[in-house]
Amino acid sequence: MKNNKHTVEGPDGLVYTARLPLSSATLNYLAEVIRGHMKRIGSRWRALPAGKIAGIVLAVLRCDQRPGDLAGGNRVHRTTVTRWVREVVGLLAARAPRLDRALKKITRSGGGVVLLDGSVIRTRRRTGKENRKNYSGKNKCHGLLVIALTDDKGRLLWVSAARPGQTSEITACRHDKLTAKLRAADLGAIADLGFVGLDDSGPDSDPAVITGYKAARNRPLTRGQKLANKALAAVRAPVEHGFAHLKNWRVLGKVRTDPKWATALVRALLVLTNREVTR
């Protein structure tokens, strides 16, 4: 009897081809990043060429393909694909814009405001006390909070570090000293009601963060306040589009990796998203 104990993920398994919904410009850009890194570290040989490695990494990030499946189809080991993904994520995360530089770029281009929002990236629920801080009571799920800034057209400018889901949006912004850096760049930010109370400017100074009005139990909103909220919601709509572009990368559907590595992952996807959207 023939011994047939090889795994489906191995080179003897079935292989299929699929379309990757990304532009060739993004693939070429990532391949150049890999080639430049190989030249800097003096790596003269890899199991696959840089263009092929870039395609495999994009398949993992965009379609959340299993590294083992991609390894079997390309005759490499699963750990090799995982190592490539982590290496490329680190290279791209290092190219993500810093907050102060992103704000200065908007100022130089003549912009006056940015759009501010936060979103929770879901993670796998784990047992133990260490994972309790990742539970978001607002979203009723385990995840990591990410704060993002976009321009008035919804193009992503900057993303914060990924913090536990129980962290409030205001706390995350204060940790990054967002209002101080906005004033230093002479910019204002438009945000939703979740950021009410973030701006600590005096009554005689211009606010750094503009939000709508919140209704209280004994203080309903006036007609003017409702119209102001409606106008602000229309202005800040593009920031939702920016997050939608970021979450098109299915690897963020439910992060399976160490939450500490999620910051590098989100910033790497920011770089790829800007390359894809603004091509």
Buried (B, 14 or more C-beta within 10 A) or exposed (E): EEEEEEEEBEEEEEEEEEEBEBEEEBBEBBBEBBBEBBEEEEEEEBEBEBBBBBBBBBBBBBBBBBBBBBBBBBEBBBEBBBEBBBBBBBBBBEEBBEBEEBBBBBEEEEBEBBBBBBBBBBBEEEEEEEBEEBBBEEEEBBBBBBBBBBBBEBBBBBBBBBBBBBBBBBEBBBEBEBBEBBBBBEBBBBBBEBBBEBBEEEEEEEBBBBBBBEEEEEEEBEEEBBEBBEEBBEBBEBBBBBBEBBBBBEBBEBBEBEBEBBBBBBBBBBBBBBBBBEE
